[in-house]
Amino acid sequence: MILVGLAQVCVRTKIWRWNQSAHLFCDMPANLEELHEFAERLGLKRSWFQDEVDLPHYDVTVTKRKKAVTAGAVPVDRKTEVNYIRSWRRLK
């Protein structure tokens, strides 16, 4: 299952020009390939995938978040996202 968190305020940098972003992630390691395929359909580059963190994910803009939801990603609130972070931590 592909999930997308709520857009949150973030710091703009030379690389990240937006002031809000959300995490696009999957519910379990077995679905990572599905996440990569989904991200590719949204126009995200594989090199943008962040896997050296507690929750492997892609950062998405507000616009890409809307497209992800339209394409079938399940929107989740912050509490649910944190629960997934905890679940992924236990798998390490």
PyMOL Python script that loads the backbone (N, CA, C, O; Angstrom):
from pymol import cmd

cmd.read_pdbstr("""\
ATOM      1  N   MET A   1       0.857  -1.178   0.000  1.00  0.00           N
ATOM      2  CA  MET A   1       0.000   0.000   0.000  1.00  0.00           C
ATOM      3  C   MET A   1       0.897   1.233   0.000  1.00  0.00           C
ATOM      4  O   MET A   1       1.893   1.285   0.721  1.00  0.00           O
ATOM      5  N   ILE A   2       0.541   2.218  -0.805  1.00  0.00           N
ATOM      6  CA  ILE A   2       1.279   3.479  -0.887  1.00  0.00           C
ATOM      7  C   ILE A   2       0.530   4.520  -0.066  1.00  0.00           C
ATOM      8  O   ILE A   2      -0.687   4.667  -0.183  1.00  0.00           O
ATOM      9  N   LEU A   3       1.276   5.235   0.762  1.00  0.00           N
ATOM     10  CA  LEU A   3       0.683   6.228   1.652  1.00  0.00           C
ATOM     11  C   LEU A   3       1.363   7.575   1.445  1.00  0.00           C
ATOM     12  O   LEU A   3       2.494   7.649   0.966  1.00  0.00           O
ATOM     13  N   VAL A   4       0.661   8.624   1.811  1.00  0.00           N
ATOM     14  CA  VAL A   4       1.242   9.966   1.744  1.00  0.00           C
ATOM     15  C   VAL A   4       0.794  10.739   2.978  1.00  0.00           C
ATOM     16  O   VAL A   4      -0.391  10.793   3.309  1.00  0.00           O
ATOM     17  N   GLY A   5       1.778  11.337   3.650  1.00  0.00           N
ATOM     18  CA  GLY A   5       1.491  12.094   4.860  1.00  0.00           C
ATOM     19  C   GLY A   5       0.943  13.475   4.550  1.00  0.00           C
ATOM     20  O   GLY A   5       0.791  13.865   3.393  1.00  0.00           O
ATOM     21  N   LEU A   6       0.656  14.191   5.604  1.00  0.00           N
ATOM     22  CA  LEU A   6       0.189  15.570   5.469  1.00  0.00           C
ATOM     23  C   LEU A   6       1.349  16.469   5.076  1.00  0.00           C
ATOM     24  O   LEU A   6       2.490  16.228   5.471  1.00  0.00           O
ATOM     25  N   ALA A   7       1.060  17.501   4.300  1.00  0.00           N
ATOM     26  CA  ALA A   7       2.088  18.481   3.951  1.00  0.00           C
ATOM     27  C   ALA A   7       2.422  19.283   5.204  1.00  0.00           C
ATOM     28  O   ALA A   7       1.540  19.719   5.943  1.00  0.00           O
ATOM     29  N   GLN A   8       3.719  19.463   5.419  1.00  0.00           N
ATOM     30  CA  GLN A   8       4.188  20.207   6.578  1.00  0.00           C
ATOM     31  C   GLN A   8       5.183  21.271   6.139  1.00  0.00           C
ATOM     32  O   GLN A   8       5.826  21.152   5.096  1.00  0.00           O
ATOM     33  N   VAL A   9       5.293  22.293   6.938  1.00  0.00           N
ATOM     34  CA  VAL A   9       6.240  23.363   6.651  1.00  0.00           C
ATOM     35  C   VAL A   9       7.652  22.800   6.730  1.00  0.00           C
ATOM     36  O   VAL A   9       7.970  22.033   7.639  1.00  0.00           O
ATOM     37  N   CYS A  10       8.488  23.177   5.787  1.00  0.00           N
ATOM     38  CA  CYS A  10       9.875  22.734   5.784  1.00  0.00           C
ATOM     39  C   CYS A  10      10.783  23.900   5.407  1.00  0.00           C
ATOM     40  O   CYS A  10      10.318  24.942   4.944  1.00  0.00           O
ATOM     41  N   VAL A  11      12.046  23.715   5.608  1.00  0.00           N
ATOM     42  CA  VAL A  11      13.031  24.762   5.320  1.00  0.00           C
ATOM     43  C   VAL A  11      13.411  24.703   3.845  1.00  0.00           C
ATOM     44  O   VAL A  11      13.726  23.641   3.309  1.00  0.00           O
ATOM     45  N   ARG A  12      13.374  25.854   3.210  1.00  0.00           N
ATOM     46  CA  ARG A  12      13.797  25.935   1.816  1.00  0.00           C
ATOM     47  C   ARG A  12      15.319  25.947   1.754  1.00  0.00           C
ATOM     48  O   ARG A  12      15.981  26.568   2.586  1.00  0.00           O
ATOM     49  N   THR A  13      15.860  25.258   0.765  1.00  0.00           N
ATOM     50  CA  THR A  13      17.311  25.220   0.564  1.00  0.00           C
ATOM     51  C   THR A  13      17.603  25.447  -0.918  1.00  0.00           C
ATOM     52  O   THR A  13      16.688  25.668  -1.711  1.00  0.00           O
ATOM     53  N   LYS A  14      18.873  25.391  -1.283  1.00  0.00           N
ATOM     54  CA  LYS A  14      19.231  25.498  -2.703  1.00  0.00           C
ATOM     55  C   LYS A  14      18.642  24.344  -3.497  1.00  0.00           C
ATOM     56  O   LYS A  14      18.281  24.494  -4.664  1.00  0.00           O
ATOM     57  N   ILE A  15      18.551  23.186  -2.842  1.00  0.00           N
ATOM     58  CA  ILE A  15      18.037  21.987  -3.520  1.00  0.00           C
ATOM     59  C   ILE A  15      16.511  21.923  -3.442  1.00  0.00           C
ATOM     60  O   ILE A  15      15.856  21.578  -4.426  1.00  0.00           O
ATOM     61  N   TRP A  16      15.949  22.249  -2.294  1.00  0.00           N
ATOM     62  CA  TRP A  16      14.489  22.162  -2.077  1.00  0.00           C
ATOM     63  C   TRP A  16      13.916  23.567  -2.030  1.00  0.00           C
ATOM     64  O   TRP A  16      14.111  24.284  -1.049  1.00  0.00           O
ATOM     65  N   ARG A  17      13.207  23.972  -3.085  1.00  0.00           N
ATOM     66  CA  ARG A  17      12.730  25.347  -3.219  1.00  0.00           C
ATOM     67  C   ARG A  17      11.344  25.582  -2.633  1.00  0.00           C
ATOM     68  O   ARG A  17      10.857  26.712  -2.631  1.00  0.00           O
ATOM     69  N   TRP A  18      10.715  24.545  -2.145  1.00  0.00           N
ATOM     70  CA  TRP A  18       9.347  24.661  -1.669  1.00  0.00           C
ATOM     71  C   TRP A  18       9.315  24.833  -0.158  1.00  0.00           C
ATOM     72  O   TRP A  18      10.257  24.451   0.536  1.00  0.00           O
ATOM     73  N   ASN A  19       8.236  25.406   0.347  1.00  0.00           N
ATOM     74  CA  ASN A  19       8.155  25.627   1.796  1.00  0.00           C
ATOM     75  C   ASN A  19       7.237  24.623   2.491  1.00  0.00           C
ATOM     76  O   ASN A  19       6.998  24.730   3.694  1.00  0.00           O
ATOM     77  N   GLN A  20       6.726  23.655   1.744  1.00  0.00           N
ATOM     78  CA  GLN A  20       5.935  22.565   2.323  1.00  0.00           C
ATOM     79  C   GLN A  20       6.268  21.275   1.602  1.00  0.00           C
ATOM     80  O   GLN A  20       6.541  21.269   0.401  1.00  0.00           O
ATOM     81  N   SER A  21       6.241  20.184   2.349  1.00  0.00           N
ATOM     82  CA  SER A  21       6.448  18.885   1.719  1.00  0.00           C
ATOM     83  C   SER A  21       5.743  17.807   2.534  1.00  0.00           C
ATOM     84  O   SER A  21       5.345  18.017   3.680  1.00  0.00           O
ATOM     85  N   ALA A  22       5.606  16.664   1.911  1.00  0.00           N
ATOM     86  CA  ALA A  22       4.995  15.504   2.554  1.00  0.00           C
ATOM     87  C   ALA A  22       5.832  14.288   2.209  1.00  0.00           C
ATOM     88  O   ALA A  22       6.625  14.319   1.268  1.00  0.00           O
ATOM     89  N   HIS A  23       5.656  13.223   2.964  1.00  0.00           N
ATOM     90  CA  HIS A  23       6.360  11.973   2.697  1.00  0.00           C
ATOM     91  C   HIS A  23       5.465  11.021   1.926  1.00  0.00           C
ATOM     92  O   HIS A  23       4.311  10.799   2.293  1.00  0.00           O
ATOM     93  N   LEU A  24       6.000  10.468   0.870  1.00  0.00           N
ATOM     94  CA  LEU A  24       5.349   9.411   0.108  1.00  0.00           C
ATOM     95  C   LEU A  24       6.084   8.133   0.485  1.00  0.00           C
ATOM     96  O   LEU A  24       7.293   8.033   0.280  1.00  0.00           O
ATOM     97  N   PHE A  25       5.368   7.153   1.034  1.00  0.00           N
ATOM     98  CA  PHE A  25       6.020   5.955   1.554  1.00  0.00           C
ATOM     99  C   PHE A  25       5.101   4.750   1.397  1.00  0.00           C
ATOM    100  O   PHE A  25       3.955   4.875   0.965  1.00  0.00           O
ATOM    101  N   CYS A  26       5.623   3.586   1.756  1.00  0.00           N
ATOM    102  CA  CYS A  26       4.815   2.369   1.686  1.00  0.00           C
ATOM    103  C   CYS A  26       4.685   1.757   3.072  1.00  0.00           C
ATOM    104  O   CYS A  26       5.406   2.125   4.000  1.00  0.00           O
ATOM    105  N   ASP A  27       3.768   0.832   3.196  1.00  0.00           N
ATOM    106  CA  ASP A  27       3.443   0.289   4.509  1.00  0.00           C
ATOM    107  C   ASP A  27       4.392  -0.799   5.002  1.00  0.00           C
ATOM    108  O   ASP A  27       4.436  -1.067   6.202  1.00  0.00           O
ATOM    109  N   MET A  28       5.153  -1.434   4.107  1.00  0.00           N
ATOM    110  CA  MET A  28       6.063  -2.495   4.537  1.00  0.00           C
ATOM    111  C   MET A  28       7.167  -2.670   3.502  1.00  0.00           C
ATOM    112  O   MET A  28       6.988  -2.325   2.333  1.00  0.00           O
ATOM    113  N   PRO A  29       8.309  -3.206   3.930  1.00  0.00           N
ATOM    114  CA  PRO A  29       9.447  -3.375   3.008  1.00  0.00           C
ATOM    115  C   PRO A  29       9.111  -4.154   1.741  1.00  0.00           C
ATOM    116  O   PRO A  29       9.677  -3.873   0.684  1.00  0.00           O
ATOM    117  N   ALA A  30       8.228  -5.099   1.820  1.00  0.00           N
ATOM    118  CA  ALA A  30       7.868  -5.896   0.646  1.00  0.00           C
ATOM    119  C   ALA A  30       7.256  -5.034  -0.458  1.00  0.00           C
ATOM    120  O   ALA A  30       7.208  -5.450  -1.615  1.00  0.00           O
ATOM    121  N   ASN A  31       6.791  -3.842  -0.106  1.00  0.00           N
ATOM    122  CA  ASN A  31       6.139  -2.975  -1.088  1.00  0.00           C
ATOM    123  C   ASN A  31       7.042  -1.852  -1.595  1.00  0.00           C
ATOM    124  O   ASN A  31       6.558  -0.925  -2.244  1.00  0.00           O
ATOM    125  N   LEU A  32       8.340  -1.918  -1.312  1.00  0.00           N
ATOM    126  CA  LEU A  32       9.240  -0.855  -1.773  1.00  0.00           C
ATOM    127  C   LEU A  32       9.264  -0.728  -3.293  1.00  0.00           C
ATOM    128  O   LEU A  32       9.293   0.384  -3.820  1.00  0.00           O
ATOM    129  N   GLU A  33       9.253  -1.840  -3.990  1.00  0.00           N
ATOM    130  CA  GLU A  33       9.268  -1.762  -5.453  1.00  0.00           C
ATOM    131  C   GLU A  33       7.990  -1.080  -5.962  1.00  0.00           C
ATOM    132  O   GLU A  33       8.033  -0.295  -6.909  1.00  0.00           O
ATOM    133  N   GLU A  34       6.873  -1.386  -5.332  1.00  0.00           N
ATOM    134  CA  GLU A  34       5.613  -0.723  -5.687  1.00  0.00           C
ATOM    135  C   GLU A  34       5.734   0.790  -5.453  1.00  0.00           C
ATOM    136  O   GLU A  34       5.244   1.586  -6.253  1.00  0.00           O
ATOM    137  N   LEU A  35       6.386   1.177  -4.356  1.00  0.00           N
ATOM    138  CA  LEU A  35       6.596   2.600  -4.075  1.00  0.00           C
ATOM    139  C   LEU A  35       7.426   3.246  -5.175  1.00  0.00           C
ATOM    140  O   LEU A  35       7.092   4.333  -5.646  1.00  0.00           O
ATOM    141  N   HIS A  36       8.501   2.589  -5.585  1.00  0.00           N
ATOM    142  CA  HIS A  36       9.357   3.156  -6.638  1.00  0.00           C
ATOM    143  C   HIS A  36       8.605   3.302  -7.960  1.00  0.00           C
ATOM    144  O   HIS A  36       8.760   4.302  -8.660  1.00  0.00           O
ATOM    145  N   GLU A  37       7.803   2.316  -8.293  1.00  0.00           N
ATOM    146  CA  GLU A  37       7.012   2.381  -9.526  1.00  0.00           C
ATOM    147  C   GLU A  37       5.983   3.507  -9.451  1.00  0.00           C
ATOM    148  O   GLU A  37       5.774   4.231 -10.425  1.00  0.00           O
ATOM    149  N   PHE A  38       5.352   3.648  -8.303  1.00  0.00           N
ATOM    150  CA  PHE A  38       4.362   4.706  -8.094  1.00  0.00           C
ATOM    151  C   PHE A  38       5.044   6.071  -8.217  1.00  0.00           C
ATOM    152  O   PHE A  38       4.537   6.971  -8.887  1.00  0.00           O
ATOM    153  N   ALA A  39       6.186   6.210  -7.569  1.00  0.00           N
ATOM    154  CA  ALA A  39       6.931   7.474  -7.612  1.00  0.00           C
ATOM    155  C   ALA A  39       7.336   7.818  -9.042  1.00  0.00           C
ATOM    156  O   ALA A  39       7.267   8.977  -9.453  1.00  0.00           O
ATOM    157  N   GLU A  40       7.753   6.822  -9.784  1.00  0.00           N
ATOM    158  CA  GLU A  40       8.139   7.056 -11.176  1.00  0.00           C
ATOM    159  C   GLU A  40       6.957   7.578 -11.984  1.00  0.00           C
ATOM    160  O   GLU A  40       7.113   8.486 -12.801  1.00  0.00           O
ATOM    161  N   ARG A  41       5.783   7.008 -11.759  1.00  0.00           N
ATOM    162  CA  ARG A  41       4.578   7.478 -12.470  1.00  0.00           C
ATOM    163  C   ARG A  41       4.252   8.937 -12.119  1.00  0.00           C
ATOM    164  O   ARG A  41       3.655   9.654 -12.922  1.00  0.00           O
ATOM    165  N   LEU A  42       4.648   9.369 -10.917  1.00  0.00           N
ATOM    166  CA  LEU A  42       4.434  10.767 -10.516  1.00  0.00           C
ATOM    167  C   LEU A  42       5.511  11.704 -11.069  1.00  0.00           C
ATOM    168  O   LEU A  42       5.405  12.925 -10.960  1.00  0.00           O
ATOM    169  N   GLY A  43       6.549  11.109 -11.663  1.00  0.00           N
ATOM    170  CA  GLY A  43       7.639  11.912 -12.201  1.00  0.00           C
ATOM    171  C   GLY A  43       8.781  12.135 -11.222  1.00  0.00           C
ATOM    172  O   GLY A  43       9.607  13.025 -11.421  1.00  0.00           O
ATOM    173  N   LEU A  44       8.831  11.327 -10.161  1.00  0.00           N
ATOM    174  CA  LEU A  44       9.910  11.451  -9.180  1.00  0.00           C
ATOM    175  C   LEU A  44      11.096  10.601  -9.624  1.00  0.00           C
ATOM    176  O   LEU A  44      10.919   9.517 -10.179  1.00  0.00           O
ATOM    177  N   LYS A  45      12.290  11.096  -9.377  1.00  0.00           N
ATOM    178  CA  LYS A  45      13.506  10.366  -9.724  1.00  0.00           C
ATOM    179  C   LYS A  45      13.862   9.393  -8.611  1.00  0.00           C
ATOM    180  O   LYS A  45      13.677   9.694  -7.431  1.00  0.00           O
ATOM    181  N   ARG A  46      14.367   8.239  -8.984  1.00  0.00           N
ATOM    182  CA  ARG A  46      14.767   7.229  -7.999  1.00  0.00           C
ATOM    183  C   ARG A  46      15.856   7.785  -7.071  1.00  0.00           C
ATOM    184  O   ARG A  46      15.926   7.412  -5.900  1.00  0.00           O
ATOM    185  N   SER A  47      16.694   8.668  -7.593  1.00  0.00           N
ATOM    186  CA  SER A  47      17.775   9.238  -6.785  1.00  0.00           C
ATOM    187  C   SER A  47      17.247  10.111  -5.645  1.00  0.00           C
ATOM    188  O   SER A  47      17.992  10.436  -4.721  1.00  0.00           O
ATOM    189  N   TRP A  48      15.972  10.491  -5.703  1.00  0.00           N
ATOM    190  CA  TRP A  48      15.376  11.303  -4.637  1.00  0.00           C
ATOM    191  C   TRP A  48      14.884  10.452  -3.467  1.00  0.00           C
ATOM    192  O   TRP A  48      14.497  10.986  -2.427  1.00  0.00           O
ATOM    193  N   PHE A  49      14.900   9.158  -3.633  1.00  0.00           N
ATOM    194  CA  PHE A  49      14.438   8.259  -2.578  1.00  0.00           C
ATOM    195  C   PHE A  49      15.379   8.349  -1.378  1.00  0.00           C
ATOM    196  O   PHE A  49      16.600   8.309  -1.526  1.00  0.00           O
ATOM    197  N   GLN A  50      14.800   8.469  -0.211  1.00  0.00           N
ATOM    198  CA  GLN A  50      15.581   8.569   1.019  1.00  0.00           C
ATOM    199  C   GLN A  50      15.409   7.283   1.819  1.00  0.00           C
ATOM    200  O   GLN A  50      14.356   7.035   2.406  1.00  0.00           O
ATOM    201  N   ASP A  51      16.466   6.470   1.828  1.00  0.00           N
ATOM    202  CA  ASP A  51      16.351   5.186   2.513  1.00  0.00           C
ATOM    203  C   ASP A  51      17.256   5.067   3.735  1.00  0.00           C
ATOM    204  O   ASP A  51      17.253   4.033   4.403  1.00  0.00           O
ATOM    205  N   GLU A  52      18.014   6.085   4.033  1.00  0.00           N
ATOM    206  CA  GLU A  52      18.895   6.030   5.208  1.00  0.00           C
ATOM    207  C   GLU A  52      18.258   6.776   6.375  1.00  0.00           C
ATOM    208  O   GLU A  52      18.934   7.473   7.131  1.00  0.00           O
ATOM    209  N   VAL A  53      16.973   6.617   6.502  1.00  0.00           N
ATOM    210  CA  VAL A  53      16.189   7.271   7.554  1.00  0.00           C
ATOM    211  C   VAL A  53      15.260   6.234   8.173  1.00  0.00           C
ATOM    212  O   VAL A  53      15.169   5.107   7.687  1.00  0.00           O
ATOM    213  N   ASP A  54      14.572   6.615   9.246  1.00  0.00           N
ATOM    214  CA  ASP A  54      13.675   5.671   9.913  1.00  0.00           C
ATOM    215  C   ASP A  54      12.508   5.233   9.045  1.00  0.00           C
ATOM    216  O   ASP A  54      12.018   4.112   9.179  1.00  0.00           O
ATOM    217  N   LEU A  55      12.064   6.105   8.160  1.00  0.00           N
ATOM    218  CA  LEU A  55      10.956   5.777   7.258  1.00  0.00           C
ATOM    219  C   LEU A  55      11.411   6.028   5.820  1.00  0.00           C
ATOM    220  O   LEU A  55      11.451   7.180   5.387  1.00  0.00           O
ATOM    221  N   PRO A  56      11.750   4.988   5.079  1.00  0.00           N
ATOM    222  CA  PRO A  56      12.148   5.187   3.686  1.00  0.00           C
ATOM    223  C   PRO A  56      11.023   5.896   2.931  1.00  0.00           C
ATOM    224  O   PRO A  56       9.863   5.491   3.007  1.00  0.00           O
ATOM    225  N   HIS A  57      11.378   6.964   2.198  1.00  0.00           N
ATOM    226  CA  HIS A  57      10.331   7.781   1.573  1.00  0.00           C
ATOM    227  C   HIS A  57      10.875   8.672   0.460  1.00  0.00           C
ATOM    228  O   HIS A  57      12.084   8.816   0.278  1.00  0.00           O
ATOM    229  N   TYR A  58       9.954   9.253  -0.264  1.00  0.00           N
ATOM    230  CA  TYR A  58      10.214  10.349  -1.185  1.00  0.00           C
ATOM    231  C   TYR A  58       9.567  11.592  -0.581  1.00  0.00           C
ATOM    232  O   TYR A  58       8.464  11.517  -0.039  1.00  0.00           O
ATOM    233  N   ASP A  59      10.243  12.728  -0.669  1.00  0.00           N
ATOM    234  CA  ASP A  59       9.604  13.993  -0.318  1.00  0.00           C
ATOM    235  C   ASP A  59       8.820  14.458  -1.537  1.00  0.00           C
ATOM    236  O   ASP A  59       9.314  14.392  -2.663  1.00  0.00           O
ATOM    237  N   VAL A  60       7.614  14.923  -1.313  1.00  0.00           N
ATOM    238  CA  VAL A  60       6.794  15.419  -2.422  1.00  0.00           C
ATOM    239  C   VAL A  60       6.249  16.804  -2.085  1.00  0.00           C
ATOM    240  O   VAL A  60       5.997  17.130  -0.925  1.00  0.00           O
ATOM    241  N   THR A  61       6.077  17.593  -3.113  1.00  0.00           N
ATOM    242  CA  THR A  61       5.482  18.916  -2.956  1.00  0.00           C
ATOM    243  C   THR A  61       3.972  18.769  -2.736  1.00  0.00           C
ATOM    244  O   THR A  61       3.421  17.676  -2.859  1.00  0.00           O
ATOM    245  N   VAL A  62       3.331  19.860  -2.418  1.00  0.00           N
ATOM    246  CA  VAL A  62       1.880  19.854  -2.230  1.00  0.00           C
ATOM    247  C   VAL A  62       1.187  19.415  -3.519  1.00  0.00           C
ATOM    248  O   VAL A  62       0.225  18.648  -3.481  1.00  0.00           O
ATOM    249  N   THR A  63       1.674  19.898  -4.646  1.00  0.00           N
ATOM    250  CA  THR A  63       1.080  19.539  -5.940  1.00  0.00           C
ATOM    251  C   THR A  63       1.237  18.045  -6.217  1.00  0.00           C
ATOM    252  O   THR A  63       0.285  17.386  -6.634  1.00  0.00           O
ATOM    253  N   LYS A  64       2.446  17.508  -5.985  1.00  0.00           N
ATOM    254  CA  LYS A  64       2.675  16.071  -6.198  1.00  0.00           C
ATOM    255  C   LYS A  64       1.872  15.247  -5.194  1.00  0.00           C
ATOM    256  O   LYS A  64       1.433  14.143  -5.516  1.00  0.00           O
ATOM    257  N   ARG A  65       1.673  15.769  -3.984  1.00  0.00           N
ATOM    258  CA  ARG A  65       0.866  15.059  -2.994  1.00  0.00           C
ATOM    259  C   ARG A  65      -0.564  14.884  -3.509  1.00  0.00           C
ATOM    260  O   ARG A  65      -1.149  13.806  -3.402  1.00  0.00           O
ATOM    261  N   LYS A  66      -1.111  15.957  -4.065  1.00  0.00           N
ATOM    262  CA  LYS A  66      -2.471  15.882  -4.621  1.00  0.00           C
ATOM    263  C   LYS A  66      -2.534  14.862  -5.751  1.00  0.00           C
ATOM    264  O   LYS A  66      -3.481  14.080  -5.838  1.00  0.00           O
ATOM    265  N   LYS A  67      -1.520  14.873  -6.618  1.00  0.00           N
ATOM    266  CA  LYS A  67      -1.472  13.895  -7.713  1.00  0.00           C
ATOM    267  C   LYS A  67      -1.364  12.472  -7.180  1.00  0.00           C
ATOM    268  O   LYS A  67      -1.968  11.548  -7.724  1.00  0.00           O
ATOM    269  N   ALA A  68      -0.590  12.304  -6.114  1.00  0.00           N
ATOM    270  CA  ALA A  68      -0.437  10.971  -5.511  1.00  0.00           C
ATOM    271  C   ALA A  68      -1.771  10.457  -4.982  1.00  0.00           C
ATOM    272  O   ALA A  68      -2.118   9.293  -5.182  1.00  0.00           O
ATOM    273  N   VAL A  69      -2.509  11.319  -4.313  1.00  0.00           N
ATOM    274  CA  VAL A  69      -3.820  10.920  -3.775  1.00  0.00           C
ATOM    275  C   VAL A  69      -4.763  10.567  -4.923  1.00  0.00           C
ATOM    276  O   VAL A  69      -5.480   9.568  -4.862  1.00  0.00           O
ATOM    277  N   THR A  70      -4.756  11.384  -5.956  1.00  0.00           N
ATOM    278  CA  THR A  70      -5.601  11.113  -7.124  1.00  0.00           C
ATOM    279  C   THR A  70      -5.228   9.776  -7.770  1.00  0.00           C
ATOM    280  O   THR A  70      -6.091   9.066  -8.287  1.00  0.00           O
ATOM    281  N   ALA A  71      -3.931   9.442  -7.735  1.00  0.00           N
ATOM    282  CA  ALA A  71      -3.450   8.197  -8.349  1.00  0.00           C
ATOM    283  C   ALA A  71      -3.631   6.980  -7.437  1.00  0.00           C
ATOM    284  O   ALA A  71      -3.335   5.855  -7.841  1.00  0.00           O
ATOM    285  N   GLY A  72      -4.115   7.200  -6.211  1.00  0.00           N
ATOM    286  CA  GLY A  72      -4.417   6.066  -5.354  1.00  0.00           C
ATOM    287  C   GLY A  72      -3.661   5.969  -4.043  1.00  0.00           C
ATOM    288  O   GLY A  72      -3.912   5.051  -3.262  1.00  0.00           O
ATOM    289  N   ALA A  73      -2.737   6.893  -3.776  1.00  0.00           N
ATOM    290  CA  ALA A  73      -2.041   6.865  -2.487  1.00  0.00           C
ATOM    291  C   ALA A  73      -3.041   7.178  -1.377  1.00  0.00           C
ATOM    292  O   ALA A  73      -3.936   8.005  -1.549  1.00  0.00           O
ATOM    293  N   VAL A  74      -2.882   6.524  -0.266  1.00  0.00           N
ATOM    294  CA  VAL A  74      -3.783   6.715   0.870  1.00  0.00           C
ATOM    295  C   VAL A  74      -3.240   7.851   1.744  1.00  0.00           C
ATOM    296  O   VAL A  74      -2.132   7.752   2.272  1.00  0.00           O
ATOM    297  N   PRO A  75      -4.015   8.924   1.898  1.00  0.00           N
ATOM    298  CA  PRO A  75      -3.557  10.014   2.762  1.00  0.00           C
ATOM    299  C   PRO A  75      -3.668   9.609   4.229  1.00  0.00           C
ATOM    300  O   PRO A  75      -4.667   9.025   4.651  1.00  0.00           O
ATOM    301  N   VAL A  76      -2.628   9.928   4.999  1.00  0.00           N
ATOM    302  CA  VAL A  76      -2.626   9.595   6.425  1.00  0.00           C
ATOM    303  C   VAL A  76      -2.290  10.829   7.250  1.00  0.00           C
ATOM    304  O   VAL A  76      -1.605  11.740   6.785  1.00  0.00           O
ATOM    305  N   ASP A  77      -2.781  10.841   8.473  1.00  0.00           N
ATOM    306  CA  ASP A  77      -2.471  11.950   9.368  1.00  0.00           C
ATOM    307  C   ASP A  77      -1.096  11.732  10.007  1.00  0.00           C
ATOM    308  O   ASP A  77      -0.480  10.682   9.822  1.00  0.00           O
ATOM    309  N   ARG A  78      -0.628  12.713  10.747  1.00  0.00           N
ATOM    310  CA  ARG A  78       0.705  12.644  11.341  1.00  0.00           C
ATOM    311  C   ARG A  78       0.833  11.476  12.333  1.00  0.00           C
ATOM    312  O   ARG A  78       1.865  10.807  12.370  1.00  0.00           O
ATOM    313  N   LYS A  79      -0.189  11.235  13.119  1.00  0.00           N
ATOM    314  CA  LYS A  79      -0.143  10.143  14.094  1.00  0.00           C
ATOM    315  C   LYS A  79       0.056   8.804  13.388  1.00  0.00           C
ATOM    316  O   LYS A  79       0.857   7.983  13.834  1.00  0.00           O
ATOM    317  N   THR A  80      -0.648   8.584  12.316  1.00  0.00           N
ATOM    318  CA  THR A  80      -0.513   7.337  11.554  1.00  0.00           C
ATOM    319  C   THR A  80       0.881   7.236  10.945  1.00  0.00           C
ATOM    320  O   THR A  80       1.487   6.165  10.959  1.00  0.00           O
ATOM    321  N   GLU A  81       1.386   8.328  10.416  1.00  0.00           N
ATOM    322  CA  GLU A  81       2.735   8.321   9.847  1.00  0.00           C
ATOM    323  C   GLU A  81       3.771   7.972  10.920  1.00  0.00           C
ATOM    324  O   GLU A  81       4.684   7.186  10.668  1.00  0.00           O
ATOM    325  N   VAL A  82       3.636   8.544  12.092  1.00  0.00           N
ATOM    326  CA  VAL A  82       4.555   8.240  13.189  1.00  0.00           C
ATOM    327  C   VAL A  82       4.480   6.762  13.563  1.00  0.00           C
ATOM    328  O   VAL A  82       5.505   6.152  13.866  1.00  0.00           O
ATOM    329  N   ASN A  83       3.292   6.186  13.546  1.00  0.00           N
ATOM    330  CA  ASN A  83       3.158   4.752  13.822  1.00  0.00           C
ATOM    331  C   ASN A  83       3.906   3.914  12.785  1.00  0.00           C
ATOM    332  O   ASN A  83       4.503   2.894  13.131  1.00  0.00           O
ATOM    333  N   TYR A  84       3.877   4.333  11.517  1.00  0.00           N
ATOM    334  CA  TYR A  84       4.637   3.629  10.482  1.00  0.00           C
ATOM    335  C   TYR A  84       6.129   3.796  10.713  1.00  0.00           C
ATOM    336  O   TYR A  84       6.891   2.851  10.511  1.00  0.00           O
ATOM    337  N   ILE A  85       6.559   4.976  11.131  1.00  0.00           N
ATOM    338  CA  ILE A  85       7.973   5.198  11.439  1.00  0.00           C
ATOM    339  C   ILE A  85       8.415   4.219  12.525  1.00  0.00           C
ATOM    340  O   ILE A  85       9.467   3.590  12.413  1.00  0.00           O
ATOM    341  N   ARG A  86       7.618   4.097  13.560  1.00  0.00           N
ATOM    342  CA  ARG A  86       7.945   3.158  14.657  1.00  0.00           C
ATOM    343  C   ARG A  86       7.995   1.716  14.154  1.00  0.00           C
ATOM    344  O   ARG A  86       8.866   0.947  14.561  1.00  0.00           O
ATOM    345  N   SER A  87       7.077   1.352  13.282  1.00  0.00           N
ATOM    346  CA  SER A  87       7.055  -0.002  12.738  1.00  0.00           C
ATOM    347  C   SER A  87       8.318  -0.285  11.913  1.00  0.00           C
ATOM    348  O   SER A  87       8.919  -1.353  12.032  1.00  0.00           O
ATOM    349  N   TRP A  88       8.708   0.673  11.085  1.00  0.00           N
ATOM    350  CA  TRP A  88       9.913   0.505  10.274  1.00  0.00           C
ATOM    351  C   TRP A  88      11.153   0.423  11.163  1.00  0.00           C
ATOM    352  O   TRP A  88      12.061  -0.357  10.873  1.00  0.00           O
ATOM    353  N   ARG A  89      11.211   1.203  12.231  1.00  0.00           N
ATOM    354  CA  ARG A  89      12.351   1.154  13.163  1.00  0.00           C
ATOM    355  C   ARG A  89      12.519  -0.248  13.738  1.00  0.00           C
ATOM    356  O   ARG A  89      13.638  -0.745  13.866  1.00  0.00           O
ATOM    357  N   ARG A  90      11.412  -0.872  14.077  1.00  0.00           N
ATOM    358  CA  ARG A  90      11.471  -2.224  14.666  1.00  0.00           C
ATOM    359  C   ARG A  90      12.028  -3.241  13.677  1.00  0.00           C
ATOM    360  O   ARG A  90      12.554  -4.277  14.083  1.00  0.00           O
ATOM    361  N   LEU A  91      11.916  -2.955  12.390  1.00  0.00           N
ATOM    362  CA  LEU A  91      12.397  -3.882  11.371  1.00  0.00           C
ATOM    363  C   LEU A  91      13.907  -3.776  11.145  1.00  0.00           C
ATOM    364  O   LEU A  91      14.505  -4.657  10.526  1.00  0.00           O
ATOM    365  N   LYS A  92      14.510  -2.725  11.634  1.00  0.00           N
ATOM    366  CA  LYS A  92      15.955  -2.525  11.420  1.00  0.00           C
ATOM    367  C   LYS A  92      16.775  -3.408  12.322  1.00  0.00           C
ATOM    368  O   LYS A  92      18.004  -3.368  12.274  1.00  0.00           O
TER     369      LYS A  92
END
""", "prot")
cmd.dss("prot")
cmd.show_as("cartoon", "prot")
cmd.util.cbc("prot")
cmd.orient("prot")
